[in-house]
Amino acid sequence: MKKLLYLIGINLCLFVNAQVGVNTTNPSTTFDVSKSSVSTVADGVLVTRISGDDLKAKDGLYLANQNATLVYVTAVPATTSTKTSNIKSPGFYYYDNSISKWVGLIKDNNFPKFFYMPSILVNTATLGPKTLDLYAIYFAQFNSPPVKSAGSTGSIPTLPKTQLEYYVTYYDTSLMNTITIDANGLMSYNVIGNASDASFMNIVFVVK
């Protein structure tokens, strides 16, 4: 009975404190892993290691409740699904439910700081206010390019919309005005003239 009461007491303490510590009796966060005082113990947190094929087989298990799940992919899947299409090399990936994809953790040396918006036609056929979803176009073009090189994976890695900033660096002021872009890449603009063959605008995506 004493053992049972003791275990119940521990569980109640964990519930009340809502914090768990490893190698520390005074955790600073919900889950605090501190350095071991034993010199022969390797320190760190070991994240789940899984092959791309095994992760792909569990596609249906990753939904809204699994948003932000982190894994280490040990090998690229033989054939990718929609959710695993960004897995191009072994490494850390997290699940982003907003785009239903695994996204690689970005390193400064393996992803550009900025890149230009893919080439598109902006509707100027009629005058007046219009909108254009820049992120949706970028996402669709990168994931389904019409021409692919032999042996390629078939898609280009994409970033979630929340990891990007959107800029217009040039536009024809005789063609449009009142241009705005929201945080999700939705551009609003007002057409005030007809486009010619020389009309263009530059749109740049910046990685946060």
C-alpha positions as CSV (number, residue, x, y, z in Angstrom):
1,M,0.0,0.0,0.0
2,K,2.8,2.4,0.9
3,K,4.4,1.8,-2.6
4,L,1.1,2.5,-4.3
5,L,0.6,5.7,-2.3
6,Y,4.2,6.7,-3.1
7,L,3.6,6.3,-6.9
8,I,0.4,8.2,-6.7
9,G,2.2,11.0,-4.9
10,I,4.8,11.2,-7.6
11,N,2.2,11.4,-10.3
12,L,0.4,14.2,-8.5
13,C,3.6,16.2,-8.2
14,L,4.3,15.8,-11.9
15,F,0.7,16.9,-12.7
16,V,0.8,19.9,-10.4
17,N,4.3,21.1,-11.4
18,A,3.7,20.4,-15.1
19,Q,7.5,20.1,-15.5
20,V,9.8,17.2,-15.9
21,G,13.5,17.3,-15.4
22,V,16.2,14.8,-16.5
23,N,19.5,15.2,-14.5
24,T,18.0,18.1,-12.7
25,T,15.5,18.5,-9.7
26,N,14.7,22.0,-10.8
27,P,13.4,22.0,-14.4
28,S,13.3,25.4,-16.1
29,T,10.8,24.3,-18.8
30,T,8.1,21.8,-19.4
31,F,10.8,19.2,-20.2
32,D,14.3,20.1,-19.2
33,V,17.2,17.8,-20.1
34,S,20.4,18.9,-18.3
35,K,24.0,17.8,-18.8
36,S,24.9,14.6,-17.0
37,S,27.3,14.8,-14.1
38,V,28.7,11.4,-15.2
39,S,31.7,11.8,-17.5
40,T,31.1,8.5,-19.3
41,V,27.5,9.4,-20.3
42,A,26.9,10.9,-23.8
43,D,24.8,14.0,-23.4
44,G,21.9,15.1,-25.7
45,V,18.4,14.2,-26.8
46,L,18.1,11.4,-29.4
47,V,15.2,12.1,-31.8
48,T,13.4,9.3,-33.5
49,R,15.3,7.9,-36.4
50,I,13.3,6.5,-39.3
51,S,13.8,5.7,-43.0
52,G,11.9,7.7,-45.6
53,D,10.0,4.6,-46.7
54,D,8.9,3.8,-43.1
55,L,7.8,7.5,-42.7
56,K,5.9,7.4,-46.0
57,A,4.1,4.2,-44.8
58,K,2.7,6.2,-41.9
59,D,1.4,9.2,-44.0
60,G,-2.1,8.7,-42.7
61,L,-1.1,9.1,-39.1
62,Y,0.3,12.6,-39.4
63,L,-2.5,15.1,-39.1
64,A,-3.2,18.3,-37.2
65,N,-2.4,16.8,-33.8
66,Q,1.1,15.8,-35.1
67,N,1.9,19.3,-36.3
68,A,5.6,20.2,-35.4
69,T,6.6,16.5,-34.9
70,L,10.4,16.2,-35.4
71,V,12.2,13.1,-36.8
72,Y,15.6,12.3,-38.3
73,V,15.2,10.6,-41.7
74,T,18.0,8.1,-42.3
75,A,17.4,7.5,-46.0
76,V,15.4,9.1,-48.8
77,P,12.2,7.2,-49.7
78,A,12.4,5.1,-52.9
79,T,9.3,6.9,-54.2
80,T,7.8,9.9,-52.5
81,S,4.3,10.7,-51.5
82,T,2.8,14.2,-51.2
83,K,3.8,14.4,-47.6
84,T,7.4,13.1,-48.1
85,S,8.1,15.0,-51.4
86,N,10.4,17.4,-49.6
87,I,12.7,14.7,-48.4
88,K,15.7,14.9,-50.7
89,S,18.5,13.8,-48.3
90,P,18.9,12.3,-44.9
91,G,18.5,14.8,-42.0
92,F,16.1,16.4,-39.6
93,Y,12.5,17.1,-40.7
94,Y,9.4,18.4,-39.0
95,Y,5.8,17.9,-40.0
96,D,3.9,21.0,-41.1
97,N,0.2,20.3,-41.1
98,S,-0.6,23.6,-42.9
99,I,0.9,22.2,-46.1
100,S,0.6,18.5,-45.2
101,K,4.4,18.0,-45.8
102,W,7.6,17.1,-44.0
103,V,9.9,20.1,-44.1
104,G,13.6,20.0,-43.7
105,L,15.3,22.0,-41.0
106,I,17.1,24.8,-42.9
107,K,20.8,25.4,-42.5
108,D,22.4,28.7,-43.7
109,N,24.7,26.8,-46.0
110,N,22.1,24.7,-47.9
111,F,19.3,27.1,-48.7
112,P,19.4,30.6,-50.3
113,K,18.5,33.6,-48.2
114,F,16.2,34.8,-51.0
115,F,15.0,33.8,-54.4
116,Y,12.8,35.2,-57.2
117,M,9.2,34.4,-57.7
118,P,8.6,31.8,-60.5
119,S,7.6,33.4,-63.8
120,I,3.9,34.1,-64.0
121,L,1.3,36.1,-65.9
122,V,-0.4,38.8,-63.8
123,N,-4.0,39.5,-64.9
124,T,-4.3,43.0,-66.2
125,A,-7.0,42.3,-68.8
126,T,-9.6,44.4,-67.0
127,L,-9.2,47.5,-64.9
128,G,-9.9,47.5,-61.1
129,P,-8.8,45.7,-57.9
130,K,-7.6,42.1,-58.1
131,T,-5.7,39.5,-55.9
132,L,-3.1,36.9,-56.6
133,D,-1.9,34.2,-54.3
134,L,1.9,34.3,-54.7
135,Y,2.6,31.5,-52.3
136,A,0.1,29.1,-53.9
137,I,1.6,29.7,-57.3
138,Y,5.1,29.1,-56.0
139,F,4.1,26.0,-54.1
140,A,2.3,24.5,-57.2
141,Q,5.1,25.2,-59.6
142,F,7.8,23.9,-57.4
143,N,5.9,20.7,-56.6
144,S,4.8,19.9,-60.1
145,P,7.3,21.2,-62.7
146,P,6.2,20.2,-66.2
147,V,9.7,19.1,-67.3
148,K,12.1,17.1,-65.1
149,S,15.6,15.8,-65.7
150,A,16.2,12.1,-66.0
151,G,16.6,10.5,-62.5
152,S,15.3,13.5,-60.6
153,T,13.1,13.3,-57.6
154,G,10.3,15.1,-59.5
155,S,9.8,18.2,-57.3
156,I,11.7,21.1,-55.8
157,P,11.8,21.6,-52.0
158,T,9.4,24.2,-50.8
159,L,9.1,26.2,-47.6
160,P,6.0,26.9,-45.5
161,K,4.4,30.2,-46.1
162,T,5.2,31.2,-42.5
163,Q,8.9,31.0,-43.2
164,L,8.9,33.5,-46.1
165,E,8.6,37.2,-46.5
166,Y,7.3,38.6,-49.8
167,Y,8.6,41.7,-51.7
168,V,7.9,43.6,-54.9
169,T,11.1,45.2,-56.0
170,Y,9.8,46.7,-59.2
171,Y,6.5,47.2,-61.0
172,D,5.1,49.4,-63.8
173,T,3.5,52.3,-62.1
174,S,1.5,53.1,-65.3
175,L,0.0,49.7,-65.2
176,M,-1.0,49.2,-61.5
177,N,-1.0,50.8,-58.1
178,T,-2.1,50.2,-54.5
179,I,-0.1,46.9,-54.2
180,T,-0.1,45.1,-50.9
181,I,1.0,41.6,-49.8
182,D,-0.2,40.0,-46.6
183,A,1.9,37.7,-44.4
184,N,0.7,34.6,-46.3
185,G,1.7,35.8,-49.7
186,L,-1.6,37.0,-51.0
187,M,-1.0,40.1,-53.2
188,S,-3.7,42.7,-53.8
189,Y,-3.3,45.2,-56.6
190,N,-5.3,47.7,-58.6
191,V,-5.0,47.7,-62.4
192,I,-5.0,51.2,-63.9
193,G,-3.7,50.5,-67.5
194,N,-3.2,47.7,-70.1
195,A,0.0,45.7,-70.1
196,S,2.4,45.6,-73.1
197,D,5.0,43.1,-74.0
198,A,7.5,45.2,-72.0
199,S,5.5,45.3,-68.8
200,F,6.8,43.3,-65.9
201,M,7.3,43.2,-62.1
202,N,9.9,41.7,-59.9
203,I,8.8,39.6,-56.9
204,V,11.3,38.3,-54.3
205,F,10.8,35.7,-51.6
206,V,13.1,36.1,-48.5
207,V,13.7,33.2,-46.1
208,K,13.1,34.4,-42.5
